[in-house]
Amino acid sequence: MKINNFGTHRINPYKRQMNKLDELKKAEKPVDKVEISSTAKAMQQLSDVEQQRAKKVEELKIQVENGTYKPNPQEIAKSIANFYSKK
């Protein structure tokens, strides 16, 4: 008796076909794509108000670090009262 092509590759003759199907499935996956509109890009840019606010915060940080920051208690109380009365 003569036995040819003896090995594990003949045990599952459908393995090659399954591998080909897996490769096709991987190749068919859609590619995700993100597009940002010009309006959204403009919104991401810092506005003048944000730049002014950042500048003021930096000035206040320097004053606090130097010990020269003196808040006005009457203005703070008035601001708090106005905030809660506008409900």
PDB file of N, CA, C and O in Angstrom:
ATOM      1  N   MET A   1       0.843  -1.151   0.000  1.00  0.00           N
ATOM      2  CA  MET A   1       0.000   0.000   0.000  1.00  0.00           C
ATOM      3  C   MET A   1       0.901   1.229   0.000  1.00  0.00           C
ATOM      4  O   MET A   1       1.924   1.286   0.682  1.00  0.00           O
ATOM      5  N   LYS A   2       0.473   2.222  -0.803  1.00  0.00           N
ATOM      6  CA  LYS A   2       1.260   3.437  -0.920  1.00  0.00           C
ATOM      7  C   LYS A   2       0.401   4.615  -0.432  1.00  0.00           C
ATOM      8  O   LYS A   2      -0.731   4.788  -0.883  1.00  0.00           O
ATOM      9  N   ILE A   3       0.937   5.411   0.478  1.00  0.00           N
ATOM     10  CA  ILE A   3       0.205   6.571   1.000  1.00  0.00           C
ATOM     11  C   ILE A   3       0.955   7.826   0.572  1.00  0.00           C
ATOM     12  O   ILE A   3       2.132   7.998   0.890  1.00  0.00           O
ATOM     13  N   ASN A   4       0.255   8.705  -0.156  1.00  0.00           N
ATOM     14  CA  ASN A   4       0.848   9.975  -0.604  1.00  0.00           C
ATOM     15  C   ASN A   4       0.177  11.153   0.117  1.00  0.00           C
ATOM     16  O   ASN A   4      -0.964  11.053   0.568  1.00  0.00           O
ATOM     17  N   ASN A   5       0.905  12.258   0.215  1.00  0.00           N
ATOM     18  CA  ASN A   5       0.402  13.499   0.811  1.00  0.00           C
ATOM     19  C   ASN A   5      -0.167  13.283   2.212  1.00  0.00           C
ATOM     20  O   ASN A   5      -1.252  13.761   2.543  1.00  0.00           O
ATOM     21  N   PHE A   6       0.572  12.571   3.002  1.00  0.00           N
ATOM     22  CA  PHE A   6       0.134  12.346   4.367  1.00  0.00           C
ATOM     23  C   PHE A   6       0.570  13.528   5.224  1.00  0.00           C
ATOM     24  O   PHE A   6       1.750  13.879   5.246  1.00  0.00           O
ATOM     25  N   GLY A   7      -0.380  14.146   5.932  1.00  0.00           N
ATOM     26  CA  GLY A   7      -0.051  15.280   6.795  1.00  0.00           C
ATOM     27  C   GLY A   7      -1.327  15.932   7.306  1.00  0.00           C
ATOM     28  O   GLY A   7      -2.434  15.495   6.990  1.00  0.00           O
ATOM     29  N   THR A   8      -1.157  16.977   8.094  1.00  0.00           N
ATOM     30  CA  THR A   8      -2.308  17.624   8.703  1.00  0.00           C
ATOM     31  C   THR A   8      -3.053  18.543   7.748  1.00  0.00           C
ATOM     32  O   THR A   8      -4.213  18.866   8.005  1.00  0.00           O
ATOM     33  N   HIS A   9      -2.429  18.980   6.652  1.00  0.00           N
ATOM     34  CA  HIS A   9      -3.111  19.876   5.731  1.00  0.00           C
ATOM     35  C   HIS A   9      -4.249  19.191   4.988  1.00  0.00           C
ATOM     36  O   HIS A   9      -5.104  19.876   4.425  1.00  0.00           O
ATOM     37  N   ARG A  10      -4.288  17.890   4.969  1.00  0.00           N
ATOM     38  CA  ARG A  10      -5.373  17.162   4.308  1.00  0.00           C
ATOM     39  C   ARG A  10      -6.520  16.849   5.275  1.00  0.00           C
ATOM     40  O   ARG A  10      -7.573  16.388   4.835  1.00  0.00           O
ATOM     41  N   ILE A  11      -6.346  17.083   6.549  1.00  0.00           N
ATOM     42  CA  ILE A  11      -7.390  16.766   7.508  1.00  0.00           C
ATOM     43  C   ILE A  11      -8.597  17.680   7.303  1.00  0.00           C
ATOM     44  O   ILE A  11      -9.739  17.227   7.372  1.00  0.00           O
ATOM     45  N   ASN A  12      -8.347  18.956   7.053  1.00  0.00           N
ATOM     46  CA  ASN A  12      -9.434  19.904   6.847  1.00  0.00           C
ATOM     47  C   ASN A  12      -9.284  20.522   5.455  1.00  0.00           C
ATOM     48  O   ASN A  12      -8.600  21.533   5.301  1.00  0.00           O
ATOM     49  N   PRO A  13      -9.918  19.924   4.442  1.00  0.00           N
ATOM     50  CA  PRO A  13      -9.755  20.443   3.078  1.00  0.00           C
ATOM     51  C   PRO A  13     -10.441  21.798   2.870  1.00  0.00           C
ATOM     52  O   PRO A  13     -10.182  22.458   1.863  1.00  0.00           O
ATOM     53  N   TYR A  14     -11.291  22.223   3.777  1.00  0.00           N
ATOM     54  CA  TYR A  14     -12.007  23.500   3.613  1.00  0.00           C
ATOM     55  C   TYR A  14     -11.276  24.665   4.269  1.00  0.00           C
ATOM     56  O   TYR A  14     -11.742  25.804   4.219  1.00  0.00           O
ATOM     57  N   LYS A  15     -10.152  24.385   4.873  1.00  0.00           N
ATOM     58  CA  LYS A  15      -9.421  25.425   5.599  1.00  0.00           C
ATOM     59  C   LYS A  15      -8.973  26.546   4.659  1.00  0.00           C
ATOM     60  O   LYS A  15      -9.090  27.722   5.004  1.00  0.00           O
ATOM     61  N   ARG A  16      -8.470  26.198   3.493  1.00  0.00           N
ATOM     62  CA  ARG A  16      -8.038  27.232   2.537  1.00  0.00           C
ATOM     63  C   ARG A  16      -9.207  28.105   2.126  1.00  0.00           C
ATOM     64  O   ARG A  16      -9.075  29.325   2.027  1.00  0.00           O
ATOM     65  N   GLN A  17     -10.337  27.489   1.888  1.00  0.00           N
ATOM     66  CA  GLN A  17     -11.517  28.248   1.488  1.00  0.00           C
ATOM     67  C   GLN A  17     -11.966  29.170   2.628  1.00  0.00           C
ATOM     68  O   GLN A  17     -12.347  30.314   2.381  1.00  0.00           O
ATOM     69  N   MET A  18     -11.925  28.690   3.849  1.00  0.00           N
ATOM     70  CA  MET A  18     -12.305  29.520   4.986  1.00  0.00           C
ATOM     71  C   MET A  18     -11.351  30.689   5.154  1.00  0.00           C
ATOM     72  O   MET A  18     -11.781  31.799   5.469  1.00  0.00           O
ATOM     73  N   ASN A  19     -10.060  30.453   4.948  1.00  0.00           N
ATOM     74  CA  ASN A  19      -9.076  31.523   5.041  1.00  0.00           C
ATOM     75  C   ASN A  19      -9.321  32.586   3.974  1.00  0.00           C
ATOM     76  O   ASN A  19      -9.202  33.780   4.247  1.00  0.00           O
ATOM     77  N   LYS A  20      -9.659  32.158   2.773  1.00  0.00           N
ATOM     78  CA  LYS A  20      -9.948  33.101   1.695  1.00  0.00           C
ATOM     79  C   LYS A  20     -11.173  33.947   2.030  1.00  0.00           C
ATOM     80  O   LYS A  20     -11.184  35.150   1.770  1.00  0.00           O
ATOM     81  N   LEU A  21     -12.197  33.333   2.601  1.00  0.00           N
ATOM     82  CA  LEU A  21     -13.394  34.075   2.990  1.00  0.00           C
ATOM     83  C   LEU A  21     -13.079  35.091   4.083  1.00  0.00           C
ATOM     84  O   LEU A  21     -13.584  36.213   4.053  1.00  0.00           O
ATOM     85  N   ASP A  22     -12.246  34.701   5.047  1.00  0.00           N
ATOM     86  CA  ASP A  22     -11.849  35.625   6.113  1.00  0.00           C
ATOM     87  C   ASP A  22     -11.090  36.818   5.540  1.00  0.00           C
ATOM     88  O   ASP A  22     -11.309  37.956   5.957  1.00  0.00           O
ATOM     89  N   GLU A  23     -10.201  36.561   4.590  1.00  0.00           N
ATOM     90  CA  GLU A  23      -9.443  37.649   3.967  1.00  0.00           C
ATOM     91  C   GLU A  23     -10.364  38.592   3.210  1.00  0.00           C
ATOM     92  O   GLU A  23     -10.168  39.807   3.244  1.00  0.00           O
ATOM     93  N   LEU A  24     -11.372  38.046   2.524  1.00  0.00           N
ATOM     94  CA  LEU A  24     -12.320  38.887   1.806  1.00  0.00           C
ATOM     95  C   LEU A  24     -13.141  39.744   2.764  1.00  0.00           C
ATOM     96  O   LEU A  24     -13.408  40.913   2.485  1.00  0.00           O
ATOM     97  N   LYS A  25     -13.536  39.166   3.882  1.00  0.00           N
ATOM     98  CA  LYS A  25     -14.306  39.921   4.875  1.00  0.00           C
ATOM     99  C   LYS A  25     -13.481  41.066   5.432  1.00  0.00           C
ATOM    100  O   LYS A  25     -13.996  42.167   5.622  1.00  0.00           O
ATOM    101  N   LYS A  26     -12.207  40.818   5.695  1.00  0.00           N
ATOM    102  CA  LYS A  26     -11.331  41.861   6.214  1.00  0.00           C
ATOM    103  C   LYS A  26     -11.147  42.972   5.183  1.00  0.00           C
ATOM    104  O   LYS A  26     -11.088  44.147   5.544  1.00  0.00           O
ATOM    105  N   ALA A  27     -11.056  42.616   3.925  1.00  0.00           N
ATOM    106  CA  ALA A  27     -10.844  43.601   2.865  1.00  0.00           C
ATOM    107  C   ALA A  27     -12.092  44.433   2.609  1.00  0.00           C
ATOM    108  O   ALA A  27     -11.984  45.560   2.126  1.00  0.00           O
ATOM    109  N   GLU A  28     -13.267  43.910   2.918  1.00  0.00           N
ATOM    110  CA  GLU A  28     -14.514  44.608   2.635  1.00  0.00           C
ATOM    111  C   GLU A  28     -14.919  45.597   3.720  1.00  0.00           C
ATOM    112  O   GLU A  28     -15.899  46.320   3.541  1.00  0.00           O
ATOM    113  N   LYS A  29     -14.207  45.654   4.828  1.00  0.00           N
ATOM    114  CA  LYS A  29     -14.587  46.555   5.907  1.00  0.00           C
ATOM    115  C   LYS A  29     -14.487  48.001   5.424  1.00  0.00           C
ATOM    116  O   LYS A  29     -13.485  48.387   4.823  1.00  0.00           O
ATOM    117  N   PRO A  30     -15.530  48.806   5.686  1.00  0.00           N
ATOM    118  CA  PRO A  30     -15.479  50.202   5.254  1.00  0.00           C
ATOM    119  C   PRO A  30     -14.500  50.994   6.124  1.00  0.00           C
ATOM    120  O   PRO A  30     -14.277  50.679   7.293  1.00  0.00           O
ATOM    121  N   VAL A  31     -13.940  52.004   5.530  1.00  0.00           N
ATOM    122  CA  VAL A  31     -12.991  52.861   6.226  1.00  0.00           C
ATOM    123  C   VAL A  31     -13.754  54.028   6.841  1.00  0.00           C
ATOM    124  O   VAL A  31     -14.538  54.688   6.160  1.00  0.00           O
ATOM    125  N   ASP A  32     -13.526  54.279   8.120  1.00  0.00           N
ATOM    126  CA  ASP A  32     -14.172  55.393   8.793  1.00  0.00           C
ATOM    127  C   ASP A  32     -13.517  56.698   8.353  1.00  0.00           C
ATOM    128  O   ASP A  32     -12.305  56.767   8.147  1.00  0.00           O
ATOM    129  N   LYS A  33     -14.343  57.723   8.214  1.00  0.00           N
ATOM    130  CA  LYS A  33     -13.841  59.003   7.748  1.00  0.00           C
ATOM    131  C   LYS A  33     -14.555  60.110   8.504  1.00  0.00           C
ATOM    132  O   LYS A  33     -15.772  60.062   8.684  1.00  0.00           O
ATOM    133  N   VAL A  34     -13.804  61.098   8.944  1.00  0.00           N
ATOM    134  CA  VAL A  34     -14.367  62.218   9.678  1.00  0.00           C
ATOM    135  C   VAL A  34     -14.055  63.489   8.916  1.00  0.00           C
ATOM    136  O   VAL A  34     -12.915  63.727   8.517  1.00  0.00           O
ATOM    137  N   GLU A  35     -15.077  64.301   8.719  1.00  0.00           N
ATOM    138  CA  GLU A  35     -14.891  65.591   8.063  1.00  0.00           C
ATOM    139  C   GLU A  35     -15.419  66.666   8.994  1.00  0.00           C
ATOM    140  O   GLU A  35     -16.529  66.555   9.516  1.00  0.00           O
ATOM    141  N   ILE A  36     -14.624  67.705   9.200  1.00  0.00           N
ATOM    142  CA  ILE A  36     -15.021  68.814  10.060  1.00  0.00           C
ATOM    143  C   ILE A  36     -15.371  69.990   9.164  1.00  0.00           C
ATOM    144  O   ILE A  36     -14.584  70.401   8.312  1.00  0.00           O
ATOM    145  N   SER A  37     -16.558  70.517   9.374  1.00  0.00           N
ATOM    146  CA  SER A  37     -17.011  71.627   8.531  1.00  0.00           C
ATOM    147  C   SER A  37     -16.232  72.889   8.871  1.00  0.00           C
ATOM    148  O   SER A  37     -15.592  72.981   9.918  1.00  0.00           O
ATOM    149  N   SER A  38     -16.299  73.846   7.977  1.00  0.00           N
ATOM    150  CA  SER A  38     -15.595  75.111   8.198  1.00  0.00           C
ATOM    151  C   SER A  38     -16.182  75.853   9.390  1.00  0.00           C
ATOM    152  O   SER A  38     -15.465  76.559  10.100  1.00  0.00           O
ATOM    153  N   THR A  39     -17.493  75.695   9.615  1.00  0.00           N
ATOM    154  CA  THR A  39     -18.132  76.335  10.773  1.00  0.00           C
ATOM    155  C   THR A  39     -17.576  75.750  12.065  1.00  0.00           C
ATOM    156  O   THR A  39     -17.298  76.488  13.010  1.00  0.00           O
ATOM    157  N   ALA A  40     -17.414  74.446  12.113  1.00  0.00           N
ATOM    158  CA  ALA A  40     -16.871  73.799  13.310  1.00  0.00           C
ATOM    159  C   ALA A  40     -15.419  74.206  13.528  1.00  0.00           C
ATOM    160  O   ALA A  40     -14.991  74.395  14.667  1.00  0.00           O
ATOM    161  N   LYS A  41     -14.660  74.341  12.443  1.00  0.00           N
ATOM    162  CA  LYS A  41     -13.272  74.775  12.560  1.00  0.00           C
ATOM    163  C   LYS A  41     -13.205  76.194  13.116  1.00  0.00           C
ATOM    164  O   LYS A  41     -12.341  76.511  13.934  1.00  0.00           O
ATOM    165  N   ALA A  42     -14.123  77.042  12.664  1.00  0.00           N
ATOM    166  CA  ALA A  42     -14.156  78.418  13.161  1.00  0.00           C
ATOM    167  C   ALA A  42     -14.525  78.450  14.638  1.00  0.00           C
ATOM    168  O   ALA A  42     -14.021  79.284  15.390  1.00  0.00           O
ATOM    169  N   MET A  43     -15.399  77.548  15.051  1.00  0.00           N
ATOM    170  CA  MET A  43     -15.811  77.498  16.452  1.00  0.00           C
ATOM    171  C   MET A  43     -14.662  77.046  17.352  1.00  0.00           C
ATOM    172  O   MET A  43     -14.615  77.402  18.530  1.00  0.00           O
ATOM    173  N   GLN A  44     -13.735  76.261  16.795  1.00  0.00           N
ATOM    174  CA  GLN A  44     -12.617  75.782  17.577  1.00  0.00           C
ATOM    175  C   GLN A  44     -11.586  76.876  17.841  1.00  0.00           C
ATOM    176  O   GLN A  44     -10.823  76.796  18.803  1.00  0.00           O
ATOM    177  N   GLN A  45     -11.567  77.874  17.003  1.00  0.00           N
ATOM    178  CA  GLN A  45     -10.632  78.975  17.190  1.00  0.00           C
ATOM    179  C   GLN A  45     -11.038  79.793  18.407  1.00  0.00           C
ATOM    180  O   GLN A  45     -12.225  79.917  18.709  1.00  0.00           O
ATOM    181  N   LEU A  46     -10.070  80.343  19.093  1.00  0.00           N
ATOM    182  CA  LEU A  46     -10.362  81.156  20.262  1.00  0.00           C
ATOM    183  C   LEU A  46     -11.017  82.465  19.834  1.00  0.00           C
ATOM    184  O   LEU A  46     -10.523  83.156  18.943  1.00  0.00           O
ATOM    185  N   SER A  47     -12.106  82.789  20.463  1.00  0.00           N
ATOM    186  CA  SER A  47     -12.779  84.047  20.163  1.00  0.00           C
ATOM    187  C   SER A  47     -12.115  85.168  20.952  1.00  0.00           C
ATOM    188  O   SER A  47     -11.292  84.914  21.831  1.00  0.00           O
ATOM    189  N   ASP A  48     -12.476  86.403  20.634  1.00  0.00           N
ATOM    190  CA  ASP A  48     -11.914  87.559  21.324  1.00  0.00           C
ATOM    191  C   ASP A  48     -12.269  87.538  22.808  1.00  0.00           C
ATOM    192  O   ASP A  48     -11.449  87.890  23.655  1.00  0.00           O
ATOM    193  N   VAL A  49     -13.495  87.123  23.114  1.00  0.00           N
ATOM    194  CA  VAL A  49     -13.929  87.075  24.509  1.00  0.00           C
ATOM    195  C   VAL A  49     -13.066  86.089  25.294  1.00  0.00           C
ATOM    196  O   VAL A  49     -12.650  86.380  26.415  1.00  0.00           O
ATOM    197  N   GLU A  50     -12.799  84.929  24.709  1.00  0.00           N
ATOM    198  CA  GLU A  50     -11.988  83.930  25.389  1.00  0.00           C
ATOM    199  C   GLU A  50     -10.557  84.418  25.574  1.00  0.00           C
ATOM    200  O   GLU A  50      -9.939  84.154  26.605  1.00  0.00           O
ATOM    201  N   GLN A  51     -10.037  85.118  24.596  1.00  0.00           N
ATOM    202  CA  GLN A  51      -8.682  85.652  24.710  1.00  0.00           C
ATOM    203  C   GLN A  51      -8.612  86.714  25.800  1.00  0.00           C
ATOM    204  O   GLN A  51      -7.651  86.758  26.568  1.00  0.00           O
ATOM    205  N   GLN A  52      -9.634  87.575  25.869  1.00  0.00           N
ATOM    206  CA  GLN A  52      -9.666  88.599  26.911  1.00  0.00           C
ATOM    207  C   GLN A  52      -9.798  87.959  28.290  1.00  0.00           C
ATOM    208  O   GLN A  52      -9.164  88.394  29.251  1.00  0.00           O
ATOM    209  N   ARG A  53     -10.627  86.924  28.375  1.00  0.00           N
ATOM    210  CA  ARG A  53     -10.815  86.231  29.646  1.00  0.00           C
ATOM    211  C   ARG A  53      -9.509  85.577  30.092  1.00  0.00           C
ATOM    212  O   ARG A  53      -9.148  85.651  31.266  1.00  0.00           O
ATOM    213  N   ALA A  54      -8.807  84.944  29.170  1.00  0.00           N
ATOM    214  CA  ALA A  54      -7.538  84.307  29.504  1.00  0.00           C
ATOM    215  C   ALA A  54      -6.515  85.344  29.971  1.00  0.00           C
ATOM    216  O   ALA A  54      -5.750  85.096  30.903  1.00  0.00           O
ATOM    217  N   LYS A  55      -6.510  86.497  29.322  1.00  0.00           N
ATOM    218  CA  LYS A  55      -5.592  87.569  29.715  1.00  0.00           C
ATOM    219  C   LYS A  55      -5.912  88.057  31.121  1.00  0.00           C
ATOM    220  O   LYS A  55      -5.007  88.270  31.927  1.00  0.00           O
ATOM    221  N   LYS A  56      -7.199  88.236  31.419  1.00  0.00           N
ATOM    222  CA  LYS A  56      -7.608  88.703  32.743  1.00  0.00           C
ATOM    223  C   LYS A  56      -7.253  87.672  33.816  1.00  0.00           C
ATOM    224  O   LYS A  56      -6.802  88.042  34.900  1.00  0.00           O
ATOM    225  N   VAL A  57      -7.449  86.392  33.527  1.00  0.00           N
ATOM    226  CA  VAL A  57      -7.114  85.329  34.473  1.00  0.00           C
ATOM    227  C   VAL A  57      -5.615  85.342  34.765  1.00  0.00           C
ATOM    228  O   VAL A  57      -5.206  85.190  35.916  1.00  0.00           O
ATOM    229  N   GLU A  58      -4.802  85.521  33.737  1.00  0.00           N
ATOM    230  CA  GLU A  58      -3.355  85.577  33.940  1.00  0.00           C
ATOM    231  C   GLU A  58      -2.973  86.763  34.823  1.00  0.00           C
ATOM    232  O   GLU A  58      -2.126  86.638  35.707  1.00  0.00           O
ATOM    233  N   GLU A  59      -3.604  87.917  34.579  1.00  0.00           N
ATOM    234  CA  GLU A  59      -3.336  89.099  35.399  1.00  0.00           C
ATOM    235  C   GLU A  59      -3.719  88.838  36.860  1.00  0.00           C
ATOM    236  O   GLU A  59      -2.988  89.212  37.776  1.00  0.00           O
ATOM    237  N   LEU A  60      -4.874  88.191  37.066  1.00  0.00           N
ATOM    238  CA  LEU A  60      -5.302  87.887  38.431  1.00  0.00           C
ATOM    239  C   LEU A  60      -4.368  86.886  39.107  1.00  0.00           C
ATOM    240  O   LEU A  60      -4.102  87.001  40.304  1.00  0.00           O
ATOM    241  N   LYS A  61      -3.870  85.912  38.359  1.00  0.00           N
ATOM    242  CA  LYS A  61      -2.926  84.944  38.917  1.00  0.00           C
ATOM    243  C   LYS A  61      -1.668  85.648  39.405  1.00  0.00           C
ATOM    244  O   LYS A  61      -1.154  85.357  40.485  1.00  0.00           O
ATOM    245  N   ILE A  62      -1.184  86.576  38.596  1.00  0.00           N
ATOM    246  CA  ILE A  62       0.034  87.312  38.968  1.00  0.00           C
ATOM    247  C   ILE A  62      -0.220  88.139  40.224  1.00  0.00           C
ATOM    248  O   ILE A  62       0.623  88.187  41.120  1.00  0.00           O
ATOM    249  N   GLN A  63      -1.385  88.793  40.289  1.00  0.00           N
ATOM    250  CA  GLN A  63      -1.718  89.597  41.465  1.00  0.00           C
ATOM    251  C   GLN A  63      -1.814  88.724  42.722  1.00  0.00           C
ATOM    252  O   GLN A  63      -1.335  89.121  43.784  1.00  0.00           O
ATOM    253  N   VAL A  64      -2.419  87.559  42.613  1.00  0.00           N
ATOM    254  CA  VAL A  64      -2.556  86.660  43.767  1.00  0.00           C
ATOM    255  C   VAL A  64      -1.187  86.171  44.209  1.00  0.00           C
ATOM    256  O   VAL A  64      -0.901  86.126  45.406  1.00  0.00           O
ATOM    257  N   GLU A  65      -0.336  85.806  43.254  1.00  0.00           N
ATOM    258  CA  GLU A  65       1.001  85.325  43.596  1.00  0.00           C
ATOM    259  C   GLU A  65       1.832  86.410  44.278  1.00  0.00           C
ATOM    260  O   GLU A  65       2.604  86.128  45.194  1.00  0.00           O
ATOM    261  N   ASN A  66       1.667  87.649  43.823  1.00  0.00           N
ATOM    262  CA  ASN A  66       2.427  88.760  44.400  1.00  0.00           C
ATOM    263  C   ASN A  66       1.823  89.275  45.701  1.00  0.00           C
ATOM    264  O   ASN A  66       2.474  90.011  46.443  1.00  0.00           O
ATOM    265  N   GLY A  67       0.574  88.886  45.981  1.00  0.00           N
ATOM    266  CA  GLY A  67      -0.099  89.353  47.182  1.00  0.00           C
ATOM    267  C   GLY A  67      -0.715  90.734  47.032  1.00  0.00           C
ATOM    268  O   GLY A  67      -1.041  91.379  48.029  1.00  0.00           O
ATOM    269  N   THR A  68      -0.879  91.196  45.791  1.00  0.00           N
ATOM    270  CA  THR A  68      -1.440  92.528  45.555  1.00  0.00           C
ATOM    271  C   THR A  68      -2.912  92.482  45.187  1.00  0.00           C
ATOM    272  O   THR A  68      -3.516  93.528  44.946  1.00  0.00           O
ATOM    273  N   TYR A  69      -3.504  91.297  45.137  1.00  0.00           N
ATOM    274  CA  TYR A  69      -4.922  91.183  44.769  1.00  0.00           C
ATOM    275  C   TYR A  69      -5.787  91.546  45.970  1.00  0.00           C
ATOM    276  O   TYR A  69      -5.721  90.890  47.009  1.00  0.00           O
ATOM    277  N   LYS A  70      -6.591  92.584  45.828  1.00  0.00           N
ATOM    278  CA  LYS A  70      -7.490  93.050  46.887  1.00  0.00           C
ATOM    279  C   LYS A  70      -8.917  93.063  46.345  1.00  0.00           C
ATOM    280  O   LYS A  70      -9.316  94.029  45.693  1.00  0.00           O
ATOM    281  N   PRO A  71      -9.697  92.001  46.604  1.00  0.00           N
ATOM    282  CA  PRO A  71     -11.074  91.966  46.109  1.00  0.00           C
ATOM    283  C   PRO A  71     -11.955  92.959  46.865  1.00  0.00           C
ATOM    284  O   PRO A  71     -11.713  93.258  48.035  1.00  0.00           O
ATOM    285  N   ASN A  72     -12.983  93.466  46.177  1.00  0.00           N
ATOM    286  CA  ASN A  72     -13.934  94.402  46.773  1.00  0.00           C
ATOM    287  C   ASN A  72     -15.110  93.596  47.325  1.00  0.00           C
ATOM    288  O   ASN A  72     -15.877  93.034  46.543  1.00  0.00           O
ATOM    289  N   PRO A  73     -15.273  93.523  48.640  1.00  0.00           N
ATOM    290  CA  PRO A  73     -16.328  92.687  49.215  1.00  0.00           C
ATOM    291  C   PRO A  73     -17.739  93.144  48.829  1.00  0.00           C
ATOM    292  O   PRO A  73     -18.630  92.310  48.666  1.00  0.00           O
ATOM    293  N   GLN A  74     -17.954  94.464  48.680  1.00  0.00           N
ATOM    294  CA  GLN A  74     -19.273  94.965  48.300  1.00  0.00           C
ATOM    295  C   GLN A  74     -19.633  94.503  46.878  1.00  0.00           C
ATOM    296  O   GLN A  74     -20.770  94.107  46.623  1.00  0.00           O
ATOM    297  N   GLU A  75     -18.685  94.552  45.977  1.00  0.00           N
ATOM    298  CA  GLU A  75     -18.938  94.111  44.601  1.00  0.00           C
ATOM    299  C   GLU A  75     -19.227  92.608  44.553  1.00  0.00           C
ATOM    300  O   GLU A  75     -20.099  92.164  43.806  1.00  0.00           O
ATOM    301  N   ILE A  76     -18.507  91.845  45.334  1.00  0.00           N
ATOM    302  CA  ILE A  76     -18.725  90.395  45.373  1.00  0.00           C
ATOM    303  C   ILE A  76     -20.126  90.092  45.898  1.00  0.00           C
ATOM    304  O   ILE A  76     -20.840  89.271  45.322  1.00  0.00           O
ATOM    305  N   ALA A  77     -20.515  90.737  46.964  1.00  0.00           N
ATOM    306  CA  ALA A  77     -21.848  90.510  47.542  1.00  0.00           C
ATOM    307  C   ALA A  77     -22.938  90.924  46.565  1.00  0.00           C
ATOM    308  O   ALA A  77     -23.946  90.231  46.423  1.00  0.00           O
ATOM    309  N   LYS A  78     -22.739  92.045  45.896  1.00  0.00           N
ATOM    310  CA  LYS A  78     -23.728  92.515  44.924  1.00  0.00           C
ATOM    311  C   LYS A  78     -23.851  91.533  43.756  1.00  0.00           C
ATOM    312  O   LYS A  78     -24.954  91.254  43.287  1.00  0.00           O
ATOM    313  N   SER A  79     -22.725  91.018  43.295  1.00  0.00           N
ATOM    314  CA  SER A  79     -22.721  90.068  42.192  1.00  0.00           C
ATOM    315  C   SER A  79     -23.431  88.768  42.575  1.00  0.00           C
ATOM    316  O   SER A  79     -24.193  88.213  41.783  1.00  0.00           O
ATOM    317  N   ILE A  80     -23.178  88.291  43.783  1.00  0.00           N
ATOM    318  CA  ILE A  80     -23.834  87.062  44.259  1.00  0.00           C
ATOM    319  C   ILE A  80     -25.338  87.278  44.372  1.00  0.00           C
ATOM    320  O   ILE A  80     -26.121  86.425  43.955  1.00  0.00           O
ATOM    321  N   ALA A  81     -25.747  88.419  44.936  1.00  0.00           N
ATOM    322  CA  ALA A  81     -27.171  88.714  45.077  1.00  0.00           C
ATOM    323  C   ALA A  81     -27.841  88.817  43.720  1.00  0.00           C
ATOM    324  O   ALA A  81     -28.954  88.319  43.554  1.00  0.00           O
ATOM    325  N   ASN A  82     -27.201  89.446  42.742  1.00  0.00           N
ATOM    326  CA  ASN A  82     -27.774  89.568  41.395  1.00  0.00           C
ATOM    327  C   ASN A  82     -27.887  88.196  40.723  1.00  0.00           C
ATOM    328  O   ASN A  82     -28.854  87.933  40.007  1.00  0.00           O
ATOM    329  N   PHE A  83     -26.926  87.344  40.946  1.00  0.00           N
ATOM    330  CA  PHE A  83     -26.945  86.023  40.333  1.00  0.00           C
ATOM    331  C   PHE A  83     -28.134  85.202  40.822  1.00  0.00           C
ATOM    332  O   PHE A  83     -28.832  84.576  40.023  1.00  0.00           O
ATOM    333  N   TYR A  84     -28.366  85.204  42.145  1.00  0.00           N
ATOM    334  CA  TYR A  84     -29.434  84.386  42.706  1.00  0.00           C
ATOM    335  C   TYR A  84     -30.802  85.034  42.569  1.00  0.00           C
ATOM    336  O   TYR A  84     -31.812  84.335  42.647  1.00  0.00           O
ATOM    337  N   SER A  85     -30.871  86.345  42.369  1.00  0.00           N
ATOM    338  CA  SER A  85     -32.176  86.981  42.206  1.00  0.00           C
ATOM    339  C   SER A  85     -32.703  86.863  40.778  1.00  0.00           C
ATOM    340  O   SER A  85     -33.890  87.097  40.552  1.00  0.00           O
ATOM    341  N   LYS A  86     -31.865  86.509  39.815  1.00  0.00           N
ATOM    342  CA  LYS A  86     -32.291  86.386  38.412  1.00  0.00           C
ATOM    343  C   LYS A  86     -32.864  85.021  38.078  1.00  0.00           C
ATOM    344  O   LYS A  86     -33.274  84.810  36.937  1.00  0.00           O
ATOM    345  N   LYS A  87     -32.911  84.119  38.979  1.00  0.00           N
ATOM    346  CA  LYS A  87     -33.406  82.750  38.786  1.00  0.00           C
ATOM    347  C   LYS A  87     -34.250  82.679  37.597  1.00  0.00           C
ATOM    348  O   LYS A  87     -34.762  81.610  37.265  1.00  0.00           O
TER     349      LYS A  87
END
